[in-house]
Amino acid sequence: MRTFDIPTQAIHSRSGVIARQMIWITAKNRTTGAPETIGFWNGADHEVVTIGGVARTYYGAGTMLNVPRIITEIGVKVRTHRITFSSIAPEVQIALRQYDARFAPIEVHRVLLDLDTRALVSEPHRVLKGQINKHPIPTKKPGDSATLTLEIVTSARALTRTLALKKSDESQQLRGGDRFRKHADIAGEVITYWGEKKL
């Protein structure tokens, strides 16, 4: 069972509270390969929020249009959620075009705002951890809605990976650029000489 801090418990005992969702993506820079982070939320403006002692900038003002109800439950069931973004927002363009967001880690936090002051009640709490599964960027025709849908899956997805996939070079690189299995697919075809003269 989730334990909430005192300010969160107090705000729930009152009649009014505003709940918002925050999305944090850790993608890869297509040019340098370095990790790049960017955040979105369905609030009225951009906001800097501290989570885990680190200040994060979340872009709002219509960048994130629709977030489904996030269901949290115990177990290993892989859950899929679809989040709708504005495809014309410059921050969304950066996240999905300038960065490589394929299978990028993603976190969803819920933040509570005071109904009277619109101030954050306490540090947002995480409701989902997973990865981006699909992020198609459709070519729009005149008159079409300027939206795109991000499909995310929960972290339980990792349990469905086969042993061969876990040991692939691509999979190893996800852990800090590990290249231990760089030549694993051709290892059986390479002749290794140990203390012998190569003829």
MARVODO-330071 format. One record per residue (C-alpha): x, y, z; residue number from 1. Coordinates in nm, 4 decimals, padded with zeros to 6 digits. Layout:
# residues N
{c1->X; c2->Y; c3->Z; n->NUM} $
...
This chain:
# residues 199
{c1->00.0000; c2->00.0000; c3->00.0000; n->1} $
{c1->00.1291; c2->00.3469; c3->-00.0880; n->2} $
{c1->00.2169; c2->00.5758; c3->00.2016; n->3} $
{c1->00.1546; c2->00.9490; c3->00.1541; n->4} $
{c1->00.3193; c2->01.2352; c3->00.3387; n->5} $
{c1->00.1264; c2->01.4543; c3->00.5825; n->6} $
{c1->00.0534; c2->01.7444; c3->00.3387; n->7} $
{c1->-00.0904; c2->01.4995; c3->00.0845; n->8} $
{c1->-00.3067; c2->01.3290; c3->00.3463; n->9} $
{c1->-00.4290; c2->01.6678; c3->00.4657; n->10} $
{c1->-00.5264; c2->01.7890; c3->00.1180; n->11} $
{c1->-00.7225; c2->01.4682; c3->00.0554; n->12} $
{c1->-00.9272; c2->01.5319; c3->00.3680; n->13} $
{c1->-01.0482; c2->01.8603; c3->00.2175; n->14} $
{c1->-01.3198; c2->01.8966; c3->-00.0433; n->15} $
{c1->-01.1073; c2->02.0243; c3->-00.3308; n->16} $
{c1->-00.7809; c2->01.9212; c3->-00.4923; n->17} $
{c1->-00.6384; c2->01.9449; c3->-00.8441; n->18} $
{c1->-00.4488; c2->01.6457; c3->-00.9833; n->19} $
{c1->-00.2115; c2->01.6726; c3->-01.2782; n->20} $
{c1->00.0111; c2->01.4199; c3->-01.4563; n->21} $
{c1->00.3809; c2->01.4673; c3->-01.5294; n->22} $
{c1->00.5768; c2->01.2719; c3->-01.7922; n->23} $
{c1->00.9578; c2->01.2437; c3->-01.7768; n->24} $
{c1->01.1422; c2->01.0994; c3->-02.0782; n->25} $
{c1->01.5087; c2->00.9987; c3->-02.0933; n->26} $
{c1->01.5864; c2->00.9764; c3->-02.4645; n->27} $
{c1->01.9098; c2->00.9647; c3->-02.6636; n->28} $
{c1->02.0691; c2->01.2501; c3->-02.8557; n->29} $
{c1->02.0769; c2->01.1378; c3->-03.2192; n->30} $
{c1->02.4057; c2->01.3215; c3->-03.2813; n->31} $
{c1->02.6129; c2->01.2459; c3->-02.9711; n->32} $
{c1->02.4352; c2->00.9403; c3->-02.8307; n->33} $
{c1->02.4253; c2->01.1068; c3->-02.4884; n->34} $
{c1->02.1109; c2->01.0745; c3->-02.2736; n->35} $
{c1->01.8743; c2->01.3720; c3->-02.2910; n->36} $
{c1->01.5859; c2->01.4336; c3->-02.0528; n->37} $
{c1->01.2680; c2->01.6311; c3->-02.1112; n->38} $
{c1->00.9425; c2->01.6617; c3->-01.9199; n->39} $
{c1->00.5798; c2->01.7412; c3->-02.0006; n->40} $
{c1->00.2703; c2->01.7928; c3->-01.7921; n->41} $
{c1->-00.0928; c2->01.8886; c3->-01.8433; n->42} $
{c1->-00.0649; c2->02.2096; c3->-01.6448; n->43} $
{c1->-00.1299; c2->02.5647; c3->-01.7602; n->44} $
{c1->00.2350; c2->02.6718; c3->-01.7853; n->45} $
{c1->00.5919; c2->02.5455; c3->-01.7688; n->46} $
{c1->00.6972; c2->02.4401; c3->-01.4198; n->47} $
{c1->01.0209; c2->02.3501; c3->-01.2400; n->48} $
{c1->00.9565; c2->02.0700; c3->-00.9908; n->49} $
{c1->01.2018; c2->01.8978; c3->-00.7581; n->50} $
{c1->01.1763; c2->01.5184; c3->-00.7580; n->51} $
{c1->01.4255; c2->01.3060; c3->-00.5680; n->52} $
{c1->01.6345; c2->01.6142; c3->-00.4917; n->53} $
{c1->01.6736; c2->01.7041; c3->-00.8611; n->54} $
{c1->01.5044; c2->02.0044; c3->-01.0231; n->55} $
{c1->01.3169; c2->01.9070; c3->-01.3395; n->56} $
{c1->01.1580; c2->02.1358; c3->-01.5978; n->57} $
{c1->00.8162; c2->02.0239; c3->-01.7192; n->58} $
{c1->00.6647; c2->02.1903; c3->-02.0248; n->59} $
{c1->00.2930; c2->02.2591; c3->-02.0129; n->60} $
{c1->00.0664; c2->02.5108; c3->-02.1857; n->61} $
{c1->-00.0987; c2->02.2523; c3->-02.4090; n->62} $
{c1->00.1979; c2->02.0302; c3->-02.4962; n->63} $
{c1->00.0276; c2->01.7258; c3->-02.3418; n->64} $
{c1->-00.3371; c2->01.7000; c3->-02.4411; n->65} $
{c1->-00.4674; c2->01.3768; c3->-02.2925; n->66} $
{c1->-00.3458; c2->01.1316; c3->-02.0289; n->67} $
{c1->-00.5466; c2->00.8148; c3->-01.9591; n->68} $
{c1->-00.6296; c2->00.6968; c3->-01.6110; n->69} $
{c1->-00.3160; c2->00.5289; c3->-01.4772; n->70} $
{c1->-00.3913; c2->00.2050; c3->-01.2942; n->71} $
{c1->-00.1373; c2->00.0919; c3->-01.0370; n->72} $
{c1->-00.1433; c2->-00.2678; c3->-00.9244; n->73} $
{c1->00.0836; c2->-00.5367; c3->-00.7872; n->74} $
{c1->00.1956; c2->-00.8048; c3->-01.0300; n->75} $
{c1->00.3840; c2->-00.8657; c3->-01.3520; n->76} $
{c1->00.1101; c2->-00.7766; c3->-01.5977; n->77} $
{c1->00.2349; c2->-00.5556; c3->-01.8821; n->78} $
{c1->00.0048; c2->-00.2556; c3->-01.9106; n->79} $
{c1->-00.0121; c2->-00.0257; c3->-02.2118; n->80} $
{c1->-00.1113; c2->00.3406; c3->-02.1995; n->81} $
{c1->-00.1494; c2->00.5967; c3->-02.4779; n->82} $
{c1->-00.0779; c2->00.9648; c3->-02.4200; n->83} $
{c1->-00.1764; c2->01.2339; c3->-02.6696; n->84} $
{c1->00.0543; c2->01.5294; c3->-02.7386; n->85} $
{c1->00.0389; c2->01.8389; c3->-02.9546; n->86} $
{c1->00.2581; c2->01.7588; c3->-03.2547; n->87} $
{c1->00.3276; c2->02.1271; c3->-03.3249; n->88} $
{c1->00.4690; c2->02.2086; c3->-02.9806; n->89} $
{c1->00.8446; c2->02.2754; c3->-03.0231; n->90} $
{c1->00.9300; c2->02.0768; c3->-02.7093; n->91} $
{c1->00.7470; c2->01.7725; c3->-02.8442; n->92} $
{c1->00.9307; c2->01.8081; c3->-03.1747; n->93} $
{c1->01.2629; c2->01.8077; c3->-02.9873; n->94} $
{c1->01.1704; c2->01.5016; c3->-02.7803; n->95} $
{c1->01.0605; c2->01.2860; c3->-03.0728; n->96} $
{c1->01.2535; c2->01.4186; c3->-03.3714; n->97} $
{c1->01.5800; c2->01.5605; c3->-03.2393; n->98} $
{c1->01.6097; c2->01.2862; c3->-02.9771; n->99} $
{c1->01.5832; c2->00.9104; c3->-03.0314; n->100} $
{c1->01.2932; c2->00.8135; c3->-02.8054; n->101} $
{c1->01.2597; c2->00.4535; c3->-02.9230; n->102} $
{c1->01.2338; c2->00.2340; c3->-02.6115; n->103} $
{c1->01.3333; c2->00.5345; c3->-02.3997; n->104} $
{c1->01.2732; c2->00.5052; c3->-02.0229; n->105} $
{c1->00.9722; c2->00.7038; c3->-01.9061; n->106} $
{c1->00.8237; c2->00.7984; c3->-01.5696; n->107} $
{c1->00.4746; c2->00.9232; c3->-01.4918; n->108} $
{c1->00.4206; c2->01.1226; c3->-01.1725; n->109} $
{c1->00.1001; c2->01.2580; c3->-01.0241; n->110} $
{c1->00.1162; c2->01.6025; c3->-00.8685; n->111} $
{c1->-00.1487; c2->01.7549; c3->-00.6445; n->112} $
{c1->-00.2216; c2->02.1282; c3->-00.6475; n->113} $
{c1->-00.3997; c2->02.3308; c3->-00.3826; n->114} $
{c1->-00.7406; c2->02.4290; c3->-00.5151; n->115} $
{c1->-00.7156; c2->02.7842; c3->-00.3792; n->116} $
{c1->-00.3513; c2->02.8761; c3->-00.4423; n->117} $
{c1->-00.2643; c2->02.6371; c3->-00.7303; n->118} $
{c1->00.0601; c2->02.5649; c3->-00.5414; n->119} $
{c1->00.2158; c2->02.2172; c3->-00.5253; n->120} $
{c1->00.1029; c2->02.0345; c3->-00.2138; n->121} $
{c1->00.4151; c2->01.8176; c3->-00.1912; n->122} $
{c1->00.6657; c2->01.6331; c3->-00.4079; n->123} $
{c1->00.4914; c2->01.4452; c3->-00.6917; n->124} $
{c1->00.4622; c2->01.0685; c3->-00.6457; n->125} $
{c1->00.5413; c2->00.8217; c3->-00.9205; n->126} $
{c1->00.2516; c2->00.6173; c3->-01.0552; n->127} $
{c1->00.4218; c2->00.4461; c3->-01.3488; n->128} $
{c1->00.7680; c2->00.3498; c3->-01.4661; n->129} $
{c1->00.8232; c2->00.1977; c3->-01.8071; n->130} $
{c1->00.9412; c2->00.2695; c3->-02.1583; n->131} $
{c1->00.8173; c2->00.4150; c3->-02.4833; n->132} $
{c1->00.6904; c2->00.1397; c3->-02.7093; n->133} $
{c1->00.5728; c2->00.3370; c3->-03.0130; n->134} $
{c1->00.5800; c2->00.7026; c3->-03.1089; n->135} $
{c1->00.4670; c2->00.7357; c3->-03.4708; n->136} $
{c1->00.4895; c2->01.0860; c3->-03.6160; n->137} $
{c1->00.2200; c2->01.0910; c3->-03.8838; n->138} $
{c1->00.2305; c2->01.3217; c3->-04.1837; n->139} $
{c1->-00.0677; c2->01.5490; c3->-04.1453; n->140} $
{c1->-00.2887; c2->01.6768; c3->-04.4238; n->141} $
{c1->-00.4488; c2->02.0233; c3->-04.4226; n->142} $
{c1->-00.7388; c2->02.0186; c3->-04.1811; n->143} $
{c1->-00.6101; c2->01.7251; c3->-03.9732; n->144} $
{c1->-00.5648; c2->01.7599; c3->-03.5988; n->145} $
{c1->-00.2087; c2->01.8400; c3->-03.4978; n->146} $
{c1->-00.1691; c2->01.5552; c3->-03.2496; n->147} $
{c1->00.0417; c2->01.2452; c3->-03.2015; n->148} $
{c1->00.0045; c2->00.9506; c3->-02.9678; n->149} $
{c1->00.2803; c2->00.8081; c3->-02.7516; n->150} $
{c1->00.2369; c2->00.4419; c3->-02.6551; n->151} $
{c1->00.4087; c2->00.3434; c3->-02.3327; n->152} $
{c1->00.4372; c2->00.0079; c3->-02.1567; n->153} $
{c1->00.5128; c2->-00.0643; c3->-01.7933; n->154} $
{c1->00.8520; c2->-00.1901; c3->-01.6750; n->155} $
{c1->00.7090; c2->-00.5435; c3->-01.6478; n->156} $
{c1->00.7751; c2->-00.5593; c3->-02.0225; n->157} $
{c1->01.1403; c2->-00.6402; c3->-01.9417; n->158} $
{c1->01.0298; c2->-00.9776; c3->-01.8016; n->159} $
{c1->00.9020; c2->-01.0819; c3->-02.1450; n->160} $
{c1->01.2408; c2->-01.0513; c3->-02.3136; n->161} $
{c1->01.4028; c2->-01.3766; c3->-02.4207; n->162} $
{c1->01.7476; c2->-01.4789; c3->-02.3001; n->163} $
{c1->01.8970; c2->-01.4224; c3->-02.6441; n->164} $
{c1->01.7594; c2->-01.0686; c3->-02.6534; n->165} $
{c1->01.8942; c2->-00.9892; c3->-02.3076; n->166} $
{c1->02.2416; c2->-01.0896; c3->-02.4219; n->167} $
{c1->02.2384; c2->-00.9042; c3->-02.7536; n->168} $
{c1->02.4799; c2->-00.6189; c3->-02.8218; n->169} $
{c1->02.1875; c2->-00.3764; c3->-02.8547; n->170} $
{c1->02.0497; c2->-00.4779; c3->-02.5165; n->171} $
{c1->02.3883; c2->-00.4523; c3->-02.3454; n->172} $
{c1->02.4403; c2->-00.0993; c3->-02.4775; n->173} $
{c1->02.1360; c2->00.0171; c3->-02.2826; n->174} $
{c1->02.3414; c2->-00.0261; c3->-01.9647; n->175} $
{c1->02.5877; c2->00.2595; c3->-01.9881; n->176} $
{c1->02.7169; c2->00.1761; c3->-02.3344; n->177} $
{c1->02.8314; c2->-00.1780; c3->-02.2442; n->178} $
{c1->02.9984; c2->-00.3251; c3->-02.5561; n->179} $
{c1->03.1037; c2->-00.6599; c3->-02.4049; n->180} $
{c1->02.9024; c2->-00.8470; c3->-02.6692; n->181} $
{c1->02.9902; c2->-00.6227; c3->-02.9618; n->182} $
{c1->03.1187; c2->-00.9154; c3->-03.1699; n->183} $
{c1->02.9010; c2->-01.1893; c3->-03.0170; n->184} $
{c1->02.7171; c2->-01.2605; c3->-03.3427; n->185} $
{c1->03.0409; c2->-01.3478; c3->-03.5274; n->186} $
{c1->03.2441; c2->-01.4909; c3->-03.2388; n->187} $
{c1->03.2125; c2->-01.8468; c3->-03.3679; n->188} $
{c1->03.3546; c2->-01.7500; c3->-03.7052; n->189} $
{c1->03.6682; c2->-01.5750; c3->-03.5810; n->190} $
{c1->03.9861; c2->-01.7808; c3->-03.5327; n->191} $
{c1->04.1688; c2->-01.6887; c3->-03.2136; n->192} $
{c1->04.5427; c2->-01.7594; c3->-03.1813; n->193} $
{c1->04.6838; c2->-01.8279; c3->-02.8361; n->194} $
{c1->05.0629; c2->-01.8406; c3->-02.8338; n->195} $
{c1->05.0769; c2->-01.9718; c3->-03.1907; n->196} $
{c1->05.2246; c2->-01.8279; c3->-03.5036; n->197} $
{c1->04.9624; c2->-01.7129; c3->-03.7496; n->198} $
{c1->05.0355; c2->-01.8658; c3->-04.0950; n->199} $
